[in-house]
Amino acid sequence: MELKEYLHILRKRIWIIVAFVAVACIGAGVKNYFFTVPIYEAGAKLIVNQAYNAQGVPSLDISTIQTNIKVINSYMEIIKSSAILDKVASTYPDLGMTGNQLGQNIQVSTANESQVMSLTATGLSSEKAAKTVNAVAKVFKSQIPVIMKVDNVTILSEAKPTDSSNPINVNPIINILISFIVGLLLAVGFIFLLEYLDDTLKTEDELEKELNLPALAVISKIRKEESRISKQSSISQKQVGDGQYVTINQ
């Protein structure tokens, strides 16, 4: 099948493409504006660092830095443990979340060979997301000396509500564009499926290709208006013929 034939098939059922794309785009728009609860995200950064005291003068040591990097994996597990999150829930009751709920809203990550941990939290408002992540960061910093017997965590940056003023799950333009592409692909696939299942012959070219014989004659489709006119014409001719026949016999 040539490219022209593909284009002809799509052009023949262009209304299916329009219908699929319209339904997909309208559905995406309605879902985004009316059925999607906006979720906001806020982030804070913590740095794991401890100076090595040499003769009473704080200085950095390569082995100390490597140790700090290695304990970050442990810190990432500790920050999401009940020892920290339950403490956050009891210290900040205005958050309205339990330790388990906080664990579902908190994410911790770090870059390779980095002493910086990125802490993010989600919430139904930018203020609540920022307050949640800051609360976890503060409690974690205060509890590390108790848990690990070493004070080597510093809050590098706290979250601000203004930094997360846009929801992370509402982007109408992108969602509608994705729906447009998905609707277009589904429509094209549905059209070719219909074409594959349709084994009828509709044109002389299809008949000639199927039988490998030339078409000698074509019976065109008669419209209702044309059929009505031909019937009226035949009736009037019969009436005229009857009259002449009677006159001649008389």
C-alpha positions as CSV (number, residue, x, y, z in Angstrom):
1,M,0.0,0.0,0.0
2,E,1.4,3.3,-1.1
3,L,1.6,6.5,0.9
4,K,-1.2,8.1,-1.2
5,E,-3.5,5.2,-0.4
6,Y,-2.8,5.7,3.3
7,L,-3.6,9.4,3.0
8,H,-6.7,8.6,1.1
9,I,-7.9,6.2,3.8
10,L,-7.3,8.8,6.5
11,R,-9.0,11.6,4.5
12,K,-12.0,9.3,3.9
13,R,-12.6,9.0,7.6
14,I,-11.3,12.4,8.8
15,W,-14.4,12.8,11.0
16,I,-13.1,9.9,13.2
17,I,-9.8,11.7,13.7
18,V,-11.6,15.0,14.6
19,A,-13.9,13.2,17.0
20,F,-11.2,11.3,18.8
21,V,-8.9,14.3,19.2
22,A,-11.8,16.5,20.3
23,V,-12.9,14.1,23.0
24,A,-9.4,13.5,24.2
25,C,-8.5,17.3,24.5
26,I,-11.9,18.2,26.1
27,G,-11.6,15.3,28.5
28,A,-8.0,16.4,29.5
29,G,-9.1,20.0,29.9
30,V,-12.1,19.1,32.1
31,K,-10.0,16.8,34.3
32,N,-7.3,19.4,34.8
33,Y,-9.6,22.3,35.7
34,F,-12.4,20.5,37.6
35,F,-11.2,17.1,38.8
36,T,-7.5,17.5,39.7
37,V,-6.6,18.4,43.2
38,P,-3.5,20.7,43.0
39,I,-0.4,19.4,44.9
40,Y,2.5,21.7,45.8
41,E,6.1,20.7,46.5
42,A,8.7,22.4,48.6
43,G,12.4,21.6,49.2
44,A,15.1,22.1,51.8
45,K,18.8,21.2,51.7
46,L,20.9,19.7,54.4
47,I,24.7,19.3,54.5
48,V,26.5,16.6,56.4
49,N,29.8,18.2,57.4
50,Q,32.1,18.2,60.4
51,A,35.3,20.0,60.9
52,Y,38.3,18.2,62.3
53,N,40.0,20.0,65.2
54,A,43.7,20.1,64.7
55,Q,45.4,21.7,67.7
56,G,42.2,23.6,68.5
57,V,41.8,25.0,65.0
58,P,38.9,23.6,62.9
59,S,40.0,22.2,59.6
60,L,38.7,19.9,56.9
61,D,40.1,16.5,56.5
62,I,39.7,14.3,53.4
63,S,39.0,11.2,55.5
64,T,36.3,13.1,57.5
65,I,34.7,14.2,54.3
66,Q,34.6,10.6,52.9
67,T,33.1,9.5,56.2
68,N,30.4,12.1,56.0
69,I,29.6,11.0,52.4
70,K,29.4,7.3,53.4
71,V,27.0,8.0,56.4
72,I,24.6,9.9,54.1
73,N,22.9,6.7,53.1
74,S,22.2,5.9,56.7
75,Y,21.0,9.5,57.3
76,M,18.5,9.1,54.4
77,E,17.0,6.1,56.1
78,I,17.0,7.7,59.5
79,I,15.2,10.9,58.3
80,K,12.3,8.7,57.1
81,S,12.2,6.5,60.2
82,S,9.5,6.7,62.9
83,A,12.0,8.1,65.3
84,I,12.1,11.3,63.3
85,L,8.7,11.5,61.7
86,D,6.8,10.7,64.9
87,K,8.8,13.4,66.6
88,V,7.8,15.8,63.9
89,A,4.1,14.9,64.2
90,S,4.2,15.5,68.0
91,T,6.2,18.7,67.8
92,Y,4.2,20.2,65.0
93,P,0.6,19.1,65.6
94,D,-0.7,21.9,63.4
95,L,0.5,20.0,60.3
96,G,-2.3,17.6,61.0
97,M,-0.4,14.5,59.9
98,T,0.8,11.3,61.5
99,G,4.3,9.9,61.1
100,N,3.1,7.5,58.5
101,Q,1.5,10.3,56.5
102,L,4.6,12.4,56.7
103,G,6.6,9.4,55.4
104,Q,4.4,9.3,52.3
105,N,4.9,13.0,51.6
106,I,8.6,13.2,52.2
107,Q,11.4,12.3,49.6
108,V,15.1,12.4,50.3
109,S,17.8,12.3,47.7
110,T,21.5,13.1,47.2
111,A,23.9,13.5,44.3
112,N,26.8,11.0,44.0
113,E,29.8,11.9,46.0
114,S,28.0,14.9,47.6
115,Q,27.6,15.9,51.2
116,V,24.3,17.7,50.5
117,M,20.9,16.0,51.0
118,S,17.8,17.3,49.2
119,L,14.6,17.0,51.2
120,T,11.3,17.6,49.5
121,A,7.7,17.5,50.8
122,T,4.3,17.7,49.1
123,G,1.1,19.3,50.3
124,L,-2.2,20.7,49.3
125,S,-0.8,24.3,49.6
126,S,2.6,25.8,49.1
127,E,2.6,27.0,52.7
128,K,1.9,23.5,54.1
129,A,4.5,21.9,51.9
130,A,7.2,24.4,53.0
131,K,6.2,24.1,56.6
132,T,6.3,20.3,56.5
133,V,9.8,20.1,54.9
134,N,11.2,22.7,57.3
135,A,9.8,20.9,60.3
136,V,11.3,17.6,59.2
137,A,14.7,19.3,58.5
138,K,14.7,21.0,62.0
139,V,13.7,17.9,63.9
140,F,16.3,15.7,62.0
141,K,19.1,18.2,62.8
142,S,18.2,18.3,66.5
143,Q,17.8,14.5,66.8
144,I,21.0,13.4,64.9
145,P,23.3,14.2,67.9
146,V,21.1,12.0,70.1
147,I,20.9,9.1,67.6
148,M,24.4,9.2,66.1
149,K,26.3,10.9,68.9
150,V,27.7,13.4,66.5
151,D,26.6,16.8,65.5
152,N,27.5,17.0,61.8
153,V,24.2,18.2,60.1
154,T,23.5,21.8,59.1
155,I,20.4,23.2,57.4
156,L,21.8,24.7,54.2
157,S,18.6,26.2,52.9
158,E,15.0,26.2,54.1
159,A,11.9,26.1,52.0
160,K,9.9,29.2,51.3
161,P,6.2,29.2,50.2
162,T,6.9,31.6,47.4
163,D,9.3,29.2,45.8
164,S,6.5,26.6,45.2
165,S,3.6,28.8,44.2
166,N,2.7,26.6,41.2
167,P,1.2,23.1,41.6
168,I,3.3,20.2,40.3
169,N,0.4,18.1,39.0
170,V,-1.5,20.8,37.0
171,N,-0.2,21.7,33.6
172,P,-3.1,22.1,31.2
173,I,-1.1,22.9,28.1
174,I,1.2,19.9,28.4
175,N,-1.7,17.6,29.4
176,I,-3.9,18.8,26.5
177,L,-1.0,18.4,24.1
178,I,-0.3,14.9,25.3
179,S,-4.1,14.1,24.9
180,F,-4.0,15.5,21.4
181,I,-1.2,13.2,20.4
182,V,-2.7,10.2,22.1
183,G,-6.1,10.9,20.5
184,L,-4.6,11.3,17.1
185,L,-2.7,8.0,17.4
186,L,-5.8,6.1,18.6
187,A,-7.9,7.6,15.8
188,V,-5.3,6.6,13.1
189,G,-5.1,3.1,14.6
190,F,-8.9,2.7,14.7
191,I,-9.2,3.9,11.1
192,F,-6.7,1.4,9.8
193,L,-8.4,-1.3,11.9
194,L,-11.8,-0.5,10.3
195,E,-10.1,-0.5,6.9
196,Y,-8.5,-3.9,7.6
197,L,-11.9,-5.4,8.7
198,D,-13.8,-3.9,5.7
199,D,-13.6,-6.5,2.9
200,T,-16.2,-4.8,0.6
201,L,-15.3,-3.3,-2.8
202,K,-16.5,0.3,-3.3
203,T,-14.7,1.6,-6.4
204,E,-13.9,0.4,-9.9
205,D,-10.2,0.5,-9.1
206,E,-10.6,-1.8,-6.2
207,L,-12.6,-4.2,-8.3
208,E,-10.1,-4.2,-11.1
209,K,-7.3,-4.8,-8.7
210,E,-9.1,-7.7,-7.0
211,L,-10.3,-9.5,-10.2
212,N,-7.4,-8.3,-12.5
213,L,-10.1,-7.6,-15.1
214,P,-11.2,-4.2,-16.6
215,A,-14.6,-2.8,-15.8
216,L,-16.9,-2.7,-18.8
217,A,-19.7,-0.7,-17.3
218,V,-20.6,1.1,-14.1
219,I,-24.1,1.4,-12.6
220,S,-24.2,4.7,-10.8
221,K,-26.1,5.3,-7.6
222,I,-29.6,6.8,-8.2
223,R,-30.7,9.5,-5.8
224,K,-34.2,9.7,-4.5
225,E,-34.8,13.0,-6.3
226,E,-33.7,11.5,-9.6
227,S,-35.8,8.4,-9.0
228,R,-38.9,10.4,-8.3
229,I,-38.4,12.5,-11.4
230,S,-37.9,9.5,-13.6
231,K,-41.1,7.9,-12.2
232,Q,-43.1,11.0,-12.8
233,S,-41.7,11.2,-16.3
234,S,-42.5,7.5,-17.1
235,I,-46.1,8.0,-15.8
236,S,-46.7,11.0,-17.9
237,Q,-45.3,9.2,-21.0
238,K,-47.7,6.3,-20.4
239,Q,-50.7,8.6,-20.0
240,V,-49.8,10.3,-23.3
241,G,-49.3,7.0,-25.0
242,D,-52.7,5.7,-23.8
243,G,-54.5,8.7,-25.2
244,Q,-52.9,8.4,-28.6
245,Y,-53.7,4.6,-28.7
246,V,-57.4,5.3,-28.0
247,T,-57.6,8.0,-30.6
248,I,-56.1,5.8,-33.3
249,N,-58.5,2.9,-32.4
250,Q,-61.4,5.2,-32.5
